[in-house]
Amino acid sequence: MSIQFNVPDMTCGHCVSTITKAIQQAVPGANVTTDLPGHRVMVEGTSDLEVVRQAIADAGYEAQVG
């Protein structure tokens, strides 16, 4: 299962690293792929949208499913 989020405030490599680490801590084994120019985060390995969205929020970023 793959989940995709739009993260408008993800604007640099530090943001990518922070978000990736937060998701991987919340969902061990998740495969996280980012598209920095498109402000997109794709997560494979879980179908729990709320856990991933909350991990992104806890890292300080707003995320919309999409």
Distance bins in CASP14 RR format, pairs under 12 A and 6 or more apart:
PFRMAT RR
TARGET T0000
AUTHOR 0000-0000-0000
RMODE 2
METHOD distances of the structure
MODEL  1
1 27 0 0 0 0 0 1 0 0 0 0 0
1 30 0 0 0 0 0 1 0 0 0 0 0
1 31 0 0 0 0 0 1 0 0 0 0 0
1 42 0 0 0 0 0 1 0 0 0 0 0
1 43 0 0 0 0 1 0 0 0 0 0 0
1 44 1 0 0 1 0 0 0 0 0 0 0
1 45 1 0 0 1 0 0 0 0 0 0 0
1 46 1 0 0 1 0 0 0 0 0 0 0
1 47 1 0 1 0 0 0 0 0 0 0 0
1 48 0 0 0 0 1 0 0 0 0 0 0
1 49 0 0 0 0 0 1 0 0 0 0 0
1 52 0 0 0 0 0 1 0 0 0 0 0
2 30 0 0 0 0 0 1 0 0 0 0 0
2 31 0 0 0 0 1 0 0 0 0 0 0
2 32 0 0 0 0 0 1 0 0 0 0 0
2 33 0 0 0 0 1 0 0 0 0 0 0
2 40 0 0 0 0 0 1 0 0 0 0 0
2 41 0 0 0 0 0 1 0 0 0 0 0
2 42 1 0 0 1 0 0 0 0 0 0 0
2 43 1 0 0 1 0 0 0 0 0 0 0
2 44 1 0 1 0 0 0 0 0 0 0 0
2 45 1 0 0 1 0 0 0 0 0 0 0
2 46 0 0 0 0 1 0 0 0 0 0 0
2 47 0 0 0 0 1 0 0 0 0 0 0
2 49 0 0 0 0 0 1 0 0 0 0 0
2 52 0 0 0 0 0 1 0 0 0 0 0
2 65 0 0 0 0 0 1 0 0 0 0 0
2 66 0 0 0 0 0 1 0 0 0 0 0
3 23 0 0 0 0 1 0 0 0 0 0 0
3 27 0 0 0 0 1 0 0 0 0 0 0
3 30 0 0 0 0 1 0 0 0 0 0 0
3 31 0 0 0 0 0 1 0 0 0 0 0
3 32 0 0 0 0 0 1 0 0 0 0 0
3 33 0 0 0 0 0 1 0 0 0 0 0
3 40 0 0 0 0 0 1 0 0 0 0 0
3 41 0 0 0 0 1 0 0 0 0 0 0
3 42 1 0 0 1 0 0 0 0 0 0 0
3 43 1 0 1 0 0 0 0 0 0 0 0
3 44 1 0 0 1 0 0 0 0 0 0 0
3 45 0 0 0 0 1 0 0 0 0 0 0
3 46 1 0 0 1 0 0 0 0 0 0 0
3 47 1 0 0 1 0 0 0 0 0 0 0
3 48 0 0 0 0 1 0 0 0 0 0 0
3 49 1 0 1 0 0 0 0 0 0 0 0
3 50 0 0 0 0 0 1 0 0 0 0 0
3 51 0 0 0 0 1 0 0 0 0 0 0
3 52 1 0 1 0 0 0 0 0 0 0 0
3 53 0 0 0 0 1 0 0 0 0 0 0
3 55 0 0 0 0 0 1 0 0 0 0 0
3 56 0 0 0 0 0 1 0 0 0 0 0
3 63 0 0 0 0 1 0 0 0 0 0 0
3 64 0 0 0 0 0 1 0 0 0 0 0
3 65 1 0 0 1 0 0 0 0 0 0 0
3 66 0 0 0 0 1 0 0 0 0 0 0
4 32 0 0 0 0 0 1 0 0 0 0 0
4 33 0 0 0 0 1 0 0 0 0 0 0
4 34 0 0 0 0 0 1 0 0 0 0 0
4 35 0 0 0 0 1 0 0 0 0 0 0
4 38 0 0 0 0 0 1 0 0 0 0 0
4 39 0 0 0 0 0 1 0 0 0 0 0
4 40 1 0 0 1 0 0 0 0 0 0 0
4 41 1 0 0 1 0 0 0 0 0 0 0
4 42 1 0 1 0 0 0 0 0 0 0 0
4 43 1 0 0 1 0 0 0 0 0 0 0
4 44 0 0 0 0 0 1 0 0 0 0 0
4 49 0 0 0 0 0 1 0 0 0 0 0
4 52 0 0 0 0 0 1 0 0 0 0 0
4 53 0 0 0 0 0 1 0 0 0 0 0
4 63 0 0 0 0 1 0 0 0 0 0 0
4 64 0 0 0 0 1 0 0 0 0 0 0
4 65 1 0 0 1 0 0 0 0 0 0 0
4 66 1 0 1 0 0 0 0 0 0 0 0
5 19 0 0 0 0 1 0 0 0 0 0 0
5 22 0 0 0 0 0 1 0 0 0 0 0
5 23 0 0 0 0 1 0 0 0 0 0 0
5 32 0 0 0 0 0 1 0 0 0 0 0
5 33 0 0 0 0 0 1 0 0 0 0 0
5 34 0 0 0 0 1 0 0 0 0 0 0
5 35 0 0 0 0 0 1 0 0 0 0 0
5 38 0 0 0 0 0 1 0 0 0 0 0
5 39 0 0 0 0 1 0 0 0 0 0 0
5 40 1 0 0 1 0 0 0 0 0 0 0
5 41 1 0 1 0 0 0 0 0 0 0 0
5 42 1 0 0 1 0 0 0 0 0 0 0
5 43 1 0 0 1 0 0 0 0 0 0 0
5 49 0 0 0 0 1 0 0 0 0 0 0
5 50 0 0 0 0 0 1 0 0 0 0 0
5 52 1 0 0 1 0 0 0 0 0 0 0
5 53 1 0 0 1 0 0 0 0 0 0 0
5 54 0 0 0 0 0 1 0 0 0 0 0
5 55 0 0 0 0 0 1 0 0 0 0 0
5 56 1 0 0 1 0 0 0 0 0 0 0
5 57 0 0 0 0 0 1 0 0 0 0 0
5 59 0 0 0 0 0 1 0 0 0 0 0
5 61 0 0 0 0 1 0 0 0 0 0 0
5 62 0 0 0 0 1 0 0 0 0 0 0
5 63 1 0 1 0 0 0 0 0 0 0 0
5 64 1 0 0 1 0 0 0 0 0 0 0
5 65 1 0 0 1 0 0 0 0 0 0 0
5 66 1 0 0 1 0 0 0 0 0 0 0
6 34 0 0 0 0 0 1 0 0 0 0 0
6 35 0 0 0 0 1 0 0 0 0 0 0
6 38 0 0 0 0 1 0 0 0 0 0 0
6 39 1 0 1 0 0 0 0 0 0 0 0
6 40 1 0 0 1 0 0 0 0 0 0 0
6 41 0 0 0 0 1 0 0 0 0 0 0
6 42 0 0 0 0 0 1 0 0 0 0 0
6 53 0 0 0 0 0 1 0 0 0 0 0
6 56 0 0 0 0 0 1 0 0 0 0 0
6 61 0 0 0 0 0 1 0 0 0 0 0
6 62 0 0 0 0 1 0 0 0 0 0 0
6 63 1 0 0 1 0 0 0 0 0 0 0
6 64 1 0 1 0 0 0 0 0 0 0 0
6 65 1 0 0 1 0 0 0 0 0 0 0
6 66 1 0 1 0 0 0 0 0 0 0 0
7 15 1 0 0 1 0 0 0 0 0 0 0
7 16 0 0 0 0 1 0 0 0 0 0 0
7 18 0 0 0 0 0 1 0 0 0 0 0
7 19 1 0 0 1 0 0 0 0 0 0 0
7 20 0 0 0 0 0 1 0 0 0 0 0
7 22 0 0 0 0 0 1 0 0 0 0 0
7 23 0 0 0 0 0 1 0 0 0 0 0
7 32 0 0 0 0 0 1 0 0 0 0 0
7 34 0 0 0 0 1 0 0 0 0 0 0
7 35 0 0 0 0 1 0 0 0 0 0 0
7 36 0 0 0 0 1 0 0 0 0 0 0
7 38 0 0 0 0 1 0 0 0 0 0 0
7 39 1 0 1 0 0 0 0 0 0 0 0
7 40 1 0 0 1 0 0 0 0 0 0 0
7 41 1 0 1 0 0 0 0 0 0 0 0
7 42 0 0 0 0 0 1 0 0 0 0 0
7 43 0 0 0 0 0 1 0 0 0 0 0
7 52 0 0 0 0 0 1 0 0 0 0 0
7 53 0 0 0 0 0 1 0 0 0 0 0
7 55 0 0 0 0 0 1 0 0 0 0 0
7 56 1 0 0 1 0 0 0 0 0 0 0
7 57 0 0 0 0 0 1 0 0 0 0 0
7 59 0 0 0 0 1 0 0 0 0 0 0
7 60 0 0 0 0 1 0 0 0 0 0 0
7 61 1 0 1 0 0 0 0 0 0 0 0
7 62 1 0 0 1 0 0 0 0 0 0 0
7 63 1 0 1 0 0 0 0 0 0 0 0
7 64 1 0 0 1 0 0 0 0 0 0 0
7 65 0 0 0 0 0 1 0 0 0 0 0
7 66 0 0 0 0 0 1 0 0 0 0 0
8 15 0 0 0 0 0 1 0 0 0 0 0
8 36 0 0 0 0 0 1 0 0 0 0 0
8 38 0 0 0 0 1 0 0 0 0 0 0
8 39 1 0 1 0 0 0 0 0 0 0 0
8 40 0 0 0 0 0 1 0 0 0 0 0
8 41 0 0 0 0 0 1 0 0 0 0 0
8 56 0 0 0 0 0 1 0 0 0 0 0
8 61 0 0 0 0 1 0 0 0 0 0 0
8 62 1 0 0 1 0 0 0 0 0 0 0
8 63 0 0 0 0 1 0 0 0 0 0 0
8 64 0 0 0 0 1 0 0 0 0 0 0
8 66 0 0 0 0 0 1 0 0 0 0 0
9 15 1 0 0 1 0 0 0 0 0 0 0
9 16 0 0 0 0 0 1 0 0 0 0 0
9 18 0 0 0 0 0 1 0 0 0 0 0
9 19 0 0 0 0 1 0 0 0 0 0 0
9 36 0 0 0 0 0 1 0 0 0 0 0
9 39 1 0 0 1 0 0 0 0 0 0 0
9 41 0 0 0 0 0 1 0 0 0 0 0
9 56 0 0 0 0 1 0 0 0 0 0 0
9 57 0 0 0 0 0 1 0 0 0 0 0
9 59 0 0 0 0 0 1 0 0 0 0 0
9 60 1 0 0 1 0 0 0 0 0 0 0
9 61 1 0 1 0 0 0 0 0 0 0 0
9 62 1 0 0 1 0 0 0 0 0 0 0
9 63 0 0 0 0 1 0 0 0 0 0 0
9 64 0 0 0 0 0 1 0 0 0 0 0
10 16 1 0 0 1 0 0 0 0 0 0 0
10 17 0 0 0 0 0 1 0 0 0 0 0
10 18 0 0 0 0 1 0 0 0 0 0 0
10 19 1 0 0 1 0 0 0 0 0 0 0
10 20 0 0 0 0 0 1 0 0 0 0 0
10 22 0 0 0 0 0 1 0 0 0 0 0
10 23 0 0 0 0 0 1 0 0 0 0 0
10 32 0 0 0 0 0 1 0 0 0 0 0
10 34 1 0 0 1 0 0 0 0 0 0 0
10 35 0 0 0 0 1 0 0 0 0 0 0
10 36 1 0 0 1 0 0 0 0 0 0 0
10 37 0 0 0 0 0 1 0 0 0 0 0
10 38 0 0 0 0 1 0 0 0 0 0 0
10 39 1 0 1 0 0 0 0 0 0 0 0
10 40 0 0 0 0 1 0 0 0 0 0 0
10 41 1 0 0 1 0 0 0 0 0 0 0
10 56 0 0 0 0 1 0 0 0 0 0 0
10 59 0 0 0 0 1 0 0 0 0 0 0
10 60 0 0 0 0 0 1 0 0 0 0 0
10 61 1 0 0 1 0 0 0 0 0 0 0
10 62 0 0 0 0 1 0 0 0 0 0 0
10 63 0 0 0 0 1 0 0 0 0 0 0
10 64 0 0 0 0 0 1 0 0 0 0 0
11 18 0 0 0 0 0 1 0 0 0 0 0
11 19 0 0 0 0 0 1 0 0 0 0 0
11 34 0 0 0 0 0 1 0 0 0 0 0
11 36 1 0 0 1 0 0 0 0 0 0 0
11 37 0 0 0 0 1 0 0 0 0 0 0
11 38 0 0 0 0 0 1 0 0 0 0 0
11 39 1 0 0 1 0 0 0 0 0 0 0
11 61 0 0 0 0 1 0 0 0 0 0 0
12 18 0 0 0 0 1 0 0 0 0 0 0
12 19 0 0 0 0 0 1 0 0 0 0 0
12 34 0 0 0 0 0 1 0 0 0 0 0
12 36 1 0 0 1 0 0 0 0 0 0 0
12 37 0 0 0 0 0 1 0 0 0 0 0
12 39 0 0 0 0 0 1 0 0 0 0 0
12 61 0 0 0 0 0 1 0 0 0 0 0
13 19 0 0 0 0 1 0 0 0 0 0 0
13 20 0 0 0 0 1 0 0 0 0 0 0
13 21 0 0 0 0 0 1 0 0 0 0 0
13 34 0 0 0 0 1 0 0 0 0 0 0
13 36 1 0 0 1 0 0 0 0 0 0 0
13 37 0 0 0 0 0 1 0 0 0 0 0
14 20 0 0 0 0 0 1 0 0 0 0 0
14 21 0 0 0 0 0 1 0 0 0 0 0
14 36 0 0 0 0 0 1 0 0 0 0 0
14 59 0 0 0 0 0 1 0 0 0 0 0
14 60 0 0 0 0 0 1 0 0 0 0 0
14 61 0 0 0 0 0 1 0 0 0 0 0
15 21 0 0 0 0 0 1 0 0 0 0 0
15 22 0 0 0 0 0 1 0 0 0 0 0
15 34 0 0 0 0 1 0 0 0 0 0 0
15 36 1 0 0 1 0 0 0 0 0 0 0
15 39 0 0 0 0 1 0 0 0 0 0 0
15 41 0 0 0 0 1 0 0 0 0 0 0
15 56 0 0 0 0 0 1 0 0 0 0 0
15 59 0 0 0 0 1 0 0 0 0 0 0
15 60 0 0 0 0 1 0 0 0 0 0 0
15 61 1 0 0 1 0 0 0 0 0 0 0
15 62 0 0 0 0 0 1 0 0 0 0 0
15 63 0 0 0 0 0 1 0 0 0 0 0
16 22 0 0 0 0 0 1 0 0 0 0 0
16 23 0 0 0 0 0 1 0 0 0 0 0
16 32 0 0 0 0 1 0 0 0 0 0 0
16 33 0 0 0 0 0 1 0 0 0 0 0
16 34 1 0 1 0 0 0 0 0 0 0 0
16 35 0 0 0 0 1 0 0 0 0 0 0
16 36 1 0 1 0 0 0 0 0 0 0 0
16 37 0 0 0 0 0 1 0 0 0 0 0
16 38 0 0 0 0 0 1 0 0 0 0 0
16 39 0 0 0 0 0 1 0 0 0 0 0
16 40 0 0 0 0 0 1 0 0 0 0 0
16 41 0 0 0 0 1 0 0 0 0 0 0
16 56 0 0 0 0 0 1 0 0 0 0 0
16 59 0 0 0 0 0 1 0 0 0 0 0
16 61 0 0 0 0 0 1 0 0 0 0 0
17 23 0 0 0 0 0 1 0 0 0 0 0
17 24 0 0 0 0 0 1 0 0 0 0 0
17 32 0 0 0 0 0 1 0 0 0 0 0
17 34 0 0 0 0 1 0 0 0 0 0 0
17 36 0 0 0 0 0 1 0 0 0 0 0
17 59 0 0 0 0 1 0 0 0 0 0 0
18 24 0 0 0 0 0 1 0 0 0 0 0
18 25 0 0 0 0 0 1 0 0 0 0 0
18 32 0 0 0 0 0 1 0 0 0 0 0
18 34 0 0 0 0 0 1 0 0 0 0 0
18 41 0 0 0 0 0 1 0 0 0 0 0
18 55 0 0 0 0 0 1 0 0 0 0 0
18 56 0 0 0 0 1 0 0 0 0 0 0
18 58 0 0 0 0 0 1 0 0 0 0 0
18 59 1 0 1 0 0 0 0 0 0 0 0
18 60 1 0 0 1 0 0 0 0 0 0 0
18 61 1 0 0 1 0 0 0 0 0 0 0
19 25 0 0 0 0 0 1 0 0 0 0 0
19 26 0 0 0 0 0 1 0 0 0 0 0
19 30 0 0 0 0 0 1 0 0 0 0 0
19 32 1 0 0 1 0 0 0 0 0 0 0
19 33 0 0 0 0 0 1 0 0 0 0 0
19 34 1 0 0 1 0 0 0 0 0 0 0
19 35 0 0 0 0 0 1 0 0 0 0 0
19 36 0 0 0 0 0 1 0 0 0 0 0
19 39 0 0 0 0 0 1 0 0 0 0 0
19 40 0 0 0 0 0 1 0 0 0 0 0
19 41 1 0 0 1 0 0 0 0 0 0 0
19 42 0 0 0 0 0 1 0 0 0 0 0
19 43 0 0 0 0 0 1 0 0 0 0 0
19 52 0 0 0 0 1 0 0 0 0 0 0
19 53 0 0 0 0 0 1 0 0 0 0 0
19 55 0 0 0 0 1 0 0 0 0 0 0
19 56 1 0 1 0 0 0 0 0 0 0 0
19 57 0 0 0 0 0 1 0 0 0 0 0
19 58 0 0 0 0 0 1 0 0 0 0 0
19 59 1 0 1 0 0 0 0 0 0 0 0
19 60 0 0 0 0 1 0 0 0 0 0 0
19 61 1 0 0 1 0 0 0 0 0 0 0
19 62 0 0 0 0 0 1 0 0 0 0 0
19 63 0 0 0 0 1 0 0 0 0 0 0
20 26 0 0 0 0 0 1 0 0 0 0 0
20 27 0 0 0 0 0 1 0 0 0 0 0
20 29 0 0 0 0 0 1 0 0 0 0 0
20 30 0 0 0 0 1 0 0 0 0 0 0
20 31 0 0 0 0 0 1 0 0 0 0 0
20 32 1 0 1 0 0 0 0 0 0 0 0
20 33 0 0 0 0 1 0 0 0 0 0 0
20 34 1 0 0 1 0 0 0 0 0 0 0
20 36 0 0 0 0 0 1 0 0 0 0 0
20 41 0 0 0 0 1 0 0 0 0 0 0
20 42 0 0 0 0 0 1 0 0 0 0 0
20 43 0 0 0 0 1 0 0 0 0 0 0
20 52 0 0 0 0 0 1 0 0 0 0 0
20 55 0 0 0 0 0 1 0 0 0 0 0
20 56 0 0 0 0 0 1 0 0 0 0 0
20 59 0 0 0 0 1 0 0 0 0 0 0
20 61 0 0 0 0 0 1 0 0 0 0 0
21 27 0 0 0 0 0 1 0 0 0 0 0
21 28 0 0 0 0 0 1 0 0 0 0 0
21 30 0 0 0 0 0 1 0 0 0 0 0
21 32 0 0 0 0 1 0 0 0 0 0 0
21 34 0 0 0 0 0 1 0 0 0 0 0
21 55 0 0 0 0 1 0 0 0 0 0 0
21 56 0 0 0 0 0 1 0 0 0 0 0
21 58 0 0 0 0 0 1 0 0 0 0 0
21 59 1 0 0 1 0 0 0 0 0 0 0
22 30 0 0 0 0 0 1 0 0 0 0 0
22 32 0 0 0 0 1 0 0 0 0 0 0
22 41 0 0 0 0 0 1 0 0 0 0 0
22 43 0 0 0 0 0 1 0 0 0 0 0
22 51 0 0 0 0 0 1 0 0 0 0 0
22 52 0 0 0 0 1 0 0 0 0 0 0
22 53 0 0 0 0 0 1 0 0 0 0 0
22 54 0 0 0 0 1 0 0 0 0 0 0
22 55 1 0 1 0 0 0 0 0 0 0 0
22 56 1 0 0 1 0 0 0 0 0 0 0
22 57 0 0 0 0 1 0 0 0 0 0 0
22 58 1 0 0 1 0 0 0 0 0 0 0
22 59 1 1 0 0 0 0 0 0 0 0 0
22 60 0 0 0 0 1 0 0 0 0 0 0
22 61 0 0 0 0 1 0 0 0 0 0 0
22 63 0 0 0 0 0 1 0 0 0 0 0
23 29 0 0 0 0 1 0 0 0 0 0 0
23 30 1 0 1 0 0 0 0 0 0 0 0
23 31 0 0 0 0 1 0 0 0 0 0 0
23 32 1 0 1 0 0 0 0 0 0 0 0
23 33 0 0 0 0 0 1 0 0 0 0 0
23 34 0 0 0 0 1 0 0 0 0 0 0
23 41 1 0 0 1 0 0 0 0 0 0 0
23 42 0 0 0 0 0 1 0 0 0 0 0
23 43 1 0 1 0 0 0 0 0 0 0 0
23 44 0 0 0 0 0 1 0 0 0 0 0
23 45 0 0 0 0 0 1 0 0 0 0 0
23 46 0 0 0 0 1 0 0 0 0 0 0
23 48 0 0 0 0 0 1 0 0 0 0 0
23 49 0 0 0 0 0 1 0 0 0 0 0
23 51 0 0 0 0 1 0 0 0 0 0 0
23 52 1 0 1 0 0 0 0 0 0 0 0
23 53 0 0 0 0 1 0 0 0 0 0 0
23 54 0 0 0 0 0 1 0 0 0 0 0
23 55 1 0 1 0 0 0 0 0 0 0 0
23 56 1 0 0 1 0 0 0 0 0 0 0
23 57 0 0 0 0 0 1 0 0 0 0 0
23 58 0 0 0 0 0 1 0 0 0 0 0
23 59 0 0 0 0 1 0 0 0 0 0 0
23 61 0 0 0 0 0 1 0 0 0 0 0
23 63 0 0 0 0 1 0 0 0 0 0 0
24 30 1 0 1 0 0 0 0 0 0 0 0
24 31 0 0 0 0 1 0 0 0 0 0 0
24 32 1 0 0 1 0 0 0 0 0 0 0
24 33 0 0 0 0 0 1 0 0 0 0 0
24 41 0 0 0 0 0 1 0 0 0 0 0
24 43 0 0 0 0 1 0 0 0 0 0 0
24 44 0 0 0 0 0 1 0 0 0 0 0
24 45 0 0 0 0 0 1 0 0 0 0 0
24 46 0 0 0 0 0 1 0 0 0 0 0
24 51 0 0 0 0 0 1 0 0 0 0 0
24 52 0 0 0 0 0 1 0 0 0 0 0
24 55 0 0 0 0 1 0 0 0 0 0 0
24 56 0 0 0 0 0 1 0 0 0 0 0
24 59 0 0 0 0 0 1 0 0 0 0 0
25 32 0 0 0 0 0 1 0 0 0 0 0
25 51 0 0 0 0 0 1 0 0 0 0 0
25 52 0 0 0 0 0 1 0 0 0 0 0
25 54 0 0 0 0 0 1 0 0 0 0 0
25 55 1 0 0 1 0 0 0 0 0 0 0
25 56 0 0 0 0 0 1 0 0 0 0 0
25 58 0 0 0 0 1 0 0 0 0 0 0
25 59 0 0 0 0 1 0 0 0 0 0 0
26 32 0 0 0 0 0 1 0 0 0 0 0
26 43 0 0 0 0 1 0 0 0 0 0 0
26 45 0 0 0 0 0 1 0 0 0 0 0
26 46 0 0 0 0 1 0 0 0 0 0 0
26 48 0 0 0 0 1 0 0 0 0 0 0
26 49 0 0 0 0 0 1 0 0 0 0 0
26 50 0 0 0 0 0 1 0 0 0 0 0
26 51 1 0 1 0 0 0 0 0 0 0 0
26 52 1 0 0 1 0 0 0 0 0 0 0
26 53 0 0 0 0 1 0 0 0 0 0 0
26 54 1 0 0 1 0 0 0 0 0 0 0
26 55 1 1 0 0 0 0 0 0 0 0 0
26 56 0 0 0 0 1 0 0 0 0 0 0
26 57 0 0 0 0 0 1 0 0 0 0 0
26 58 0 0 0 0 1 0 0 0 0 0 0
26 59 0 0 0 0 1 0 0 0 0 0 0
27 43 1 0 0 1 0 0 0 0 0 0 0
27 44 0 0 0 0 1 0 0 0 0 0 0
27 45 1 0 0 1 0 0 0 0 0 0 0
27 46 1 0 1 0 0 0 0 0 0 0 0
27 47 0 0 0 0 0 1 0 0 0 0 0
27 48 1 0 0 1 0 0 0 0 0 0 0
27 49 0 0 0 0 0 1 0 0 0 0 0
27 50 0 0 0 0 0 1 0 0 0 0 0
27 51 1 0 0 1 0 0 0 0 0 0 0
27 52 1 0 0 1 0 0 0 0 0 0 0
27 53 0 0 0 0 0 1 0 0 0 0 0
27 54 0 0 0 0 0 1 0 0 0 0 0
27 55 1 0 0 1 0 0 0 0 0 0 0
27 56 0 0 0 0 0 1 0 0 0 0 0
28 45 0 0 0 0 0 1 0 0 0 0 0
28 46 0 0 0 0 1 0 0 0 0 0 0
28 51 0 0 0 0 0 1 0 0 0 0 0
28 55 0 0 0 0 0 1 0 0 0 0 0
29 43 0 0 0 0 0 1 0 0 0 0 0
29 44 0 0 0 0 1 0 0 0 0 0 0
29 45 1 0 0 1 0 0 0 0 0 0 0
29 46 0 0 0 0 1 0 0 0 0 0 0
30 41 0 0 0 0 0 1 0 0 0 0 0
30 42 0 0 0 0 0 1 0 0 0 0 0
30 43 1 0 1 0 0 0 0 0 0 0 0
30 44 1 0 0 1 0 0 0 0 0 0 0
30 45 1 0 1 0 0 0 0 0 0 0 0
30 46 1 0 1 0 0 0 0 0 0 0 0
30 47 0 0 0 0 0 1 0 0 0 0 0
30 48 0 0 0 0 0 1 0 0 0 0 0
30 51 0 0 0 0 1 0 0 0 0 0 0
30 52 1 0 0 1 0 0 0 0 0 0 0
30 55 0 0 0 0 1 0 0 0 0 0 0
31 41 0 0 0 0 0 1 0 0 0 0 0
31 42 0 0 0 0 1 0 0 0 0 0 0
31 43 1 0 0 1 0 0 0 0 0 0 0
31 44 1 0 1 0 0 0 0 0 0 0 0
31 45 1 0 0 1 0 0 0 0 0 0 0
31 46 0 0 0 0 1 0 0 0 0 0 0
31 52 0 0 0 0 0 1 0 0 0 0 0
32 40 0 0 0 0 0 1 0 0 0 0 0
32 41 1 0 0 1 0 0 0 0 0 0 0
32 42 1 0 0 1 0 0 0 0 0 0 0
32 43 1 0 1 0 0 0 0 0 0 0 0
32 44 0 0 0 0 1 0 0 0 0 0 0
32 45 0 0 0 0 1 0 0 0 0 0 0
32 46 0 0 0 0 0 1 0 0 0 0 0
32 52 0 0 0 0 1 0 0 0 0 0 0
32 55 0 0 0 0 0 1 0 0 0 0 0
32 56 0 0 0 0 0 1 0 0 0 0 0
32 59 0 0 0 0 0 1 0 0 0 0 0
33 40 0 0 0 0 1 0 0 0 0 0 0
33 41 1 0 0 1 0 0 0 0 0 0 0
33 42 1 0 1 0 0 0 0 0 0 0 0
33 43 1 0 0 1 0 0 0 0 0 0 0
33 44 1 0 0 1 0 0 0 0 0 0 0
33 45 0 0 0 0 0 1 0 0 0 0 0
34 40 1 0 0 1 0 0 0 0 0 0 0
34 41 1 0 1 0 0 0 0 0 0 0 0
34 42 1 0 0 1 0 0 0 0 0 0 0
34 43 0 0 0 0 1 0 0 0 0 0 0
34 56 0 0 0 0 0 1 0 0 0 0 0
34 61 0 0 0 0 0 1 0 0 0 0 0
34 63 0 0 0 0 0 1 0 0 0 0 0
35 41 1 0 0 1 0 0 0 0 0 0 0
35 42 1 0 0 1 0 0 0 0 0 0 0
38 66 0 0 0 0 0 1 0 0 0 0 0
39 56 0 0 0 0 0 1 0 0 0 0 0
39 61 0 0 0 0 1 0 0 0 0 0 0
39 62 0 0 0 0 0 1 0 0 0 0 0
39 63 0 0 0 0 1 0 0 0 0 0 0
39 64 0 0 0 0 1 0 0 0 0 0 0
39 66 0 0 0 0 0 1 0 0 0 0 0
40 56 0 0 0 0 0 1 0 0 0 0 0
40 63 0 0 0 0 0 1 0 0 0 0 0
40 64 0 0 0 0 0 1 0 0 0 0 0
40 65 0 0 0 0 0 1 0 0 0 0 0
40 66 0 0 0 0 1 0 0 0 0 0 0
41 52 0 0 0 0 1 0 0 0 0 0 0
41 53 0 0 0 0 0 1 0 0 0 0 0
41 55 0 0 0 0 0 1 0 0 0 0 0
41 56 1 0 0 1 0 0 0 0 0 0 0
41 59 0 0 0 0 0 1 0 0 0 0 0
41 61 0 0 0 0 1 0 0 0 0 0 0
41 62 0 0 0 0 0 1 0 0 0 0 0
41 63 1 0 0 1 0 0 0 0 0 0 0
41 64 0 0 0 0 0 1 0 0 0 0 0
41 65 0 0 0 0 0 1 0 0 0 0 0
41 66 0 0 0 0 1 0 0 0 0 0 0
42 52 0 0 0 0 0 1 0 0 0 0 0
42 63 0 0 0 0 0 1 0 0 0 0 0
42 65 0 0 0 0 0 1 0 0 0 0 0
42 66 0 0 0 0 0 1 0 0 0 0 0
43 49 0 0 0 0 1 0 0 0 0 0 0
43 51 0 0 0 0 1 0 0 0 0 0 0
43 52 1 0 1 0 0 0 0 0 0 0 0
43 53 0 0 0 0 0 1 0 0 0 0 0
43 55 0 0 0 0 1 0 0 0 0 0 0
43 56 0 0 0 0 1 0 0 0 0 0 0
43 63 0 0 0 0 0 1 0 0 0 0 0
43 65 0 0 0 0 0 1 0 0 0 0 0
43 66 0 0 0 0 0 1 0 0 0 0 0
44 52 0 0 0 0 0 1 0 0 0 0 0
45 51 0 0 0 0 0 1 0 0 0 0 0
45 52 0 0 0 0 1 0 0 0 0 0 0
46 52 1 0 0 1 0 0 0 0 0 0 0
46 53 0 0 0 0 0 1 0 0 0 0 0
46 55 0 0 0 0 0 1 0 0 0 0 0
47 65 0 0 0 0 0 1 0 0 0 0 0
48 54 0 0 0 0 1 0 0 0 0 0 0
48 55 0 0 0 0 0 1 0 0 0 0 0
48 65 0 0 0 0 0 1 0 0 0 0 0
49 55 0 0 0 0 0 1 0 0 0 0 0
49 56 0 0 0 0 0 1 0 0 0 0 0
49 63 0 0 0 0 1 0 0 0 0 0 0
49 64 0 0 0 0 0 1 0 0 0 0 0
49 65 1 0 1 0 0 0 0 0 0 0 0
49 66 0 0 0 0 1 0 0 0 0 0 0
50 56 0 0 0 0 0 1 0 0 0 0 0
50 57 0 0 0 0 0 1 0 0 0 0 0
50 63 0 0 0 0 0 1 0 0 0 0 0
50 65 0 0 0 0 1 0 0 0 0 0 0
51 57 0 0 0 0 0 1 0 0 0 0 0
51 58 0 0 0 0 0 1 0 0 0 0 0
51 63 0 0 0 0 0 1 0 0 0 0 0
52 58 0 0 0 0 0 1 0 0 0 0 0
52 59 0 0 0 0 0 1 0 0 0 0 0
52 61 0 0 0 0 0 1 0 0 0 0 0
52 63 1 0 0 1 0 0 0 0 0 0 0
52 64 0 0 0 0 0 1 0 0 0 0 0
52 65 0 0 0 0 1 0 0 0 0 0 0
52 66 0 0 0 0 0 1 0 0 0 0 0
53 59 0 0 0 0 0 1 0 0 0 0 0
53 60 0 0 0 0 0 1 0 0 0 0 0
53 61 0 0 0 0 1 0 0 0 0 0 0
53 62 0 0 0 0 1 0 0 0 0 0 0
53 63 1 0 1 0 0 0 0 0 0 0 0
53 64 0 0 0 0 1 0 0 0 0 0 0
53 65 1 0 0 1 0 0 0 0 0 0 0
53 66 0 0 0 0 0 1 0 0 0 0 0
54 60 0 0 0 0 0 1 0 0 0 0 0
54 61 0 0 0 0 0 1 0 0 0 0 0
54 62 0 0 0 0 0 1 0 0 0 0 0
54 63 0 0 0 0 1 0 0 0 0 0 0
55 61 0 0 0 0 1 0 0 0 0 0 0
55 63 0 0 0 0 1 0 0 0 0 0 0
56 62 1 0 0 1 0 0 0 0 0 0 0
56 63 1 0 1 0 0 0 0 0 0 0 0
56 64 0 0 0 0 1 0 0 0 0 0 0
56 65 0 0 0 0 0 1 0 0 0 0 0
57 63 1 0 0 1 0 0 0 0 0 0 0
57 64 0 0 0 0 0 1 0 0 0 0 0
END
